Amino acid sequence: MYDRILVPTDGSDCAAVAIEHALELARRYEAEVHVLFVVDVRMGGQGNWAVDADNVFEAIREHGESVVEGVAEKVREADVPVTTTVVTGTPATEICDYADEERCDLVVMGTHGRSGLSRYLLGSVAERVVRQSDAPVMTVRAES
């Protein structure tokens, strides 16, 4: 049923819960796991620190490399094939584009479960991916 499972991660506890679900599905269906970290371009170029945007993006990219490698190590320990990628862009768009380009059968991602005003103010990458993705999306709510 699933050959390629995409797990976008930001290194949060919320994403870690989703990784566990993706890993279980990958073992069950003998699928490959794709781990993706998106350096969010919306974070740079504003305020006084705009001059240091290149340094900030490089630091975030290095963090992303560390995050995906940590997840990949866990996936390899489970004897599941894994691919890691770090890209720069708008998270929901990059996640959907990656899923399309790599022909992923499923996207598994965490959600904080925010509602009401906090979701409106903070936005929800998971919600945007659910609405925009051609692949099925499994959202996993962070444990309380």
BELPEJO-V403590 format. One record per residue. N is the residue number from 1. OMEGA is omega in whole degrees, 0 to 359 (999 if undefined). Layout:
<<N & OMEGA> <N & OMEGA>>
This chain:
<<1 & 180> <2 & 175> <3 & 182> <4 & 181> <5 & 179> <6 & 176> <7 & 174> <8 & 180> <9 & 173> <10 & 180> <11 & 183> <12 & 174> <13 & 179> <14 & 179> <15 & 180> <16 & 178> <17 & 179> <18 & 180> <19 & 178> <20 & 179> <21 & 180> <22 & 180> <23 & 178> <24 & 178> <25 & 180> <26 & 177> <27 & 183> <28 & 185> <29 & 181> <30 & 183> <31 & 173> <32 & 178> <33 & 174> <34 & 180> <35 & 185> <36 & 173> <37 & 180> <38 & 172> <39 & 188> <40 & 181> <41 & 181> <42 & 183> <43 & 187> <44 & 172> <45 & 181> <46 & 174> <47 & 183> <48 & 183> <49 & 180> <50 & 179> <51 & 182> <52 & 185> <53 & 180> <54 & 179> <55 & 179> <56 & 180> <57 & 179> <58 & 178> <59 & 179> <60 & 178> <61 & 178> <62 & 176> <63 & 179> <64 & 177> <65 & 179> <66 & 180> <67 & 183> <68 & 178> <69 & 176> <70 & 177> <71 & 181> <72 & 179> <73 & 179> <74 & 180> <75 & 178> <76 & 178> <77 & 177> <78 & 179> <79 & 178> <80 & 178> <81 & 185> <82 & 173> <83 & 179> <84 & 180> <85 & 172> <86 & 180> <87 & 177> <88 & 179> <89 & 176> <90 & 190> <91 & 184> <92 & 180> <93 & 181> <94 & 179> <95 & 180> <96 & 179> <97 & 180> <98 & 180> <99 & 178> <100 & 184> <101 & 183> <102 & 179> <103 & 178> <104 & 182> <105 & 184> <106 & 172> <107 & 178> <108 & 183> <109 & 179> <110 & 174> <111 & 181> <112 & 179> <113 & 178> <114 & 175> <115 & 176> <116 & 186> <117 & 182> <118 & 177> <119 & 180> <120 & 182> <121 & 184> <122 & 183> <123 & 179> <124 & 176> <125 & 181> <126 & 180> <127 & 179> <128 & 179> <129 & 178> <130 & 183> <131 & 189> <132 & 187> <133 & 172> <134 & 178> <135 & 174> <136 & 181> <137 & 174> <138 & 176> <139 & 182> <140 & 181> <141 & 178> <142 & 178> <143 & 181> <144 & 999>>
